[in-house]
Every structure is written in C-alpha cells, then in structure tokens.
Amino acid sequence: MIAELGMAVQNLRAQKMRTLLTVLGIVFGVGSVIGMLAIGAGAREESLRFIEQLGVRNVLVDAKSISSEEEMQQRRRASPGLTERDIRILESNIAELETLSPRKTLHPARVLPKPVKDLPNLMGVRPSFALIHNLQLSEGRFFLEQEQKSAAAVCVLGESAKVNLLGYERAVGKFVKVNDAWLEVVGVLRESIPGTGRFTGDRSGGAKQDDTNNIIYVPLGTFQYRFWDMSSYLKDELEGVDIRLKPGADSVETAKVVTAILNSTHNNTQDFSVTIPAALLAQQQRTQTIFTYVMVAIAAISLLVGGIGIMNIVLATVLERTKEIGIRRATGARRKDIMRQFLTESVMISAGGGLLGVAFGFFLAWLIATTAEWKTIVTPASVIIAFTVSVLVGVAFGIYPAMKAASINPIEALRYE
C-alpha cells in the first residue's frame, strides 16, 4: 500500500499542471458546499433569534392600519376597533393566559436632547411587556406596576434611542423630554435584533417598520395621561396586544380562541391580525431546510464537475501508461493491484482537493459575511460532509478508469506505443 501511495504521488507530480487543474474542481466544489451551508446555518440562527425575541409562547394581536377618514368611518360602522374592552374580555376568557400587555405608539413632534439621527418612537406598554418579549437590560430596570398605575413620568430607552439622545455615558437618572413631558430614564435595554419591529401605518397610508432599538418605552398609563397623538383619529384605541401563554399551552389553539373572541367583539370585521411566533418558527424551519437543500444541490454541481475531471485525468493517464501497465502485469502484478494503483491516484486528488476546499470554504464564508453583511456559520458537520463527499467523488469517478486499466491485456499493452 505504501509503495502504491509513493507511485501515485510520483505520477501526479509528473503531471503538475493537469493535476492542479483537476484539484481546483474539487476545491471549488467543497468550498461552495461549505459556503452555502454556512449561509444557511447563519440564516437559520438569525431566524431562530428573531422568533425567540417575538416569543414562542406568545400570541401577538395587531390592529390593521387605516389610510383615510373614509376607511375609518366605514370600519367604525361595524367595529369599535381594538379597545381596552377587548383586553378585559381576553383576560377573562383565555384559560391559558399567563400575562398580556396592550400597546400604543406615537411618533413625537420633538424630543430633547435633540437626537443625532431619527426621532425615536414612543411606545406605551405595561410592565409585563418586558417578560413577554424577554427584554434584557444593560442599565437600570424596567418600570414597575406602581409606576404604571400612577402614570409616573419614567421611561426605558432602547439601545439606539439612548445613544441617539444621551450618547454613550450612563443614562439612568437622566431626563429626556418628549413633546411637552419630561421623563426620567430608569433603564436601558440591550440591543435587540434589527428588523424585528412591526410595520405600522403612517398618515399617508404607507408602511414603515419600527426600529426596536430606537424606541422610548413608557408605562401605558403614562402614555394615556401625558401624551396626545394628533393622528389618533386614524387609529384604534390600542395598536396591539401581546399575549404570553402558560408553559405547555397550545399557541395555535389559543390563537383560534383569541381570533374568535375578537371576531365577536368586532362583529366579524377583519380589522386585526393574529400572529403566532411558534407557527412562524415551524414555517421558517421548513422554508430554511428547503433553501439549504437547494443551495447545496447547486453547489454540489461543482463537485460533480470535479469528479468528471478526475475521471478524465485518470483515463488519460491510463492511455499514457498502457505500456507501464503491461510491464507490471508481466512481472506479476494482479488486476486488483493495477486497479488499486489508479484508484489511489483518484482518491489522492479528491482528498487533497477536499482539504484545500475546506480552507477555501472558510475563506468563502468569511468573505460573504464581510462583503454582504450576512451572518455565516461554518459548522463541523458541514466540513465533515463536504470532505467526505469529495473523497467519495474520487472513489466513484475513479472506479471506471481503474477497472479499464485493470482490464488491459498485458500482451497488447507491451506492444502499445
């Protein structure tokens, strides 16, 4: 076996350029597979973080935006919209309810200190909102139930809002002014995943997405007592309700109950939407799996091309070394010895290309993450799979040339010129 390895290395070195070009096919194939799997793993992790931030035990109710007074009047003839009455009914009728939080938002006219970038939005919620969405604090605390009941002038800043208004120094204990109300900062949230904000309608009927890091959170009682939204005539009393269920609760079945209750109170007017993060998670996982399979299948074409290249070079080598094969057979080499010799060469090409391809895969994943700002994760499983497949490609595409070499008639081979 050692002698065959030595012969394989010697023969491959004798055809350096041809071997290099064949190896490149495997390198690009393995690198592409690792890179595609890294993209898929990164996207999967981001999706899981996104769903977890929404809460897998949550059911989210959102009022649908209204674009005009005519639409508002038409809707109000049938439905009062999302109101505090809905909250009381939901609290009384959902057996699996752990807690909930209504919410209202406002885009303020002015904020002090003057923001460096966009004005942060103001959101009124209950203290339970932090539990529902697993909010983590980098400073201070979330506001308390007593502050909610007394409409205290306190607030919690998202990470971007804090930097936007107060810079990078400690913010707890400082004050910000939203419209005409001064608010004491009692806490600052850690940075959340960008892009997890909800889409809310503006007065022109368009849609904009809230940045969850650029929000000033206040108790809902404070919001209702101290702030007035000039565009409130185009909004429901509440813009949404976030519901957290007890452990083990069936979120899909509970969402059906929530929908039935709201259909009853809204007279079957479709002016709200119900989102189930757990169902989103399952759908996202199915979609991501299909996406990964497709990408890997596309990348695997490169490995197939590399395998064809291996077959091509080994077949060419067999023709060039026909006389050598005849001499070996005449001196006692068996067919399986000839077959093993050429199969060893093809496996060495694929294994060497596989090792270089792993390094190229890491580089490709880093390049994608840097240039496209897309998170990539190279997993040990993807490396093992890609390298194993590259070796199997060498075996599969090397068998035919090896069998052809072993089947050569030694007498004819000795006469071959």
Secondary structure, DSSP 8 states (H G I E B T S, - for coil): -HHHHHHHHHHHHHTHHHHHHHHHHHHHHHHHHHHHHHHHHHHHHHHHHHHHHH-TTEEEEEE----SHHHHHHHHTT---S-HHHHHHHHHH-TTEEEEEEEEEE--S-EES--SSS--EEEEE-THHHHHTT--EEEE----HHHHHTT-SEEEE-HHHHHHHHTTS--TT-EEEETTEEEEEEEEE----TT-S-EEE-TTS-EEE--TTSEEEEEHHHHHHH---TTGGGS-S-SEEEEEE-TT--HHHHHHHHHHHHHHHTTT---EEEE-HHHHHHHHHHHHHHHHHHHHHHHHHHHHHHHHHHHHHHHHHHHHTHHHHHHHHHTT--HHHHHHHHHHHHHHHHHHHHHHHHHHHHHHHHHHHHHS-------HHHHHHHHHHHHHHHHHHHHHHHHHHHTS-HHHHHH--
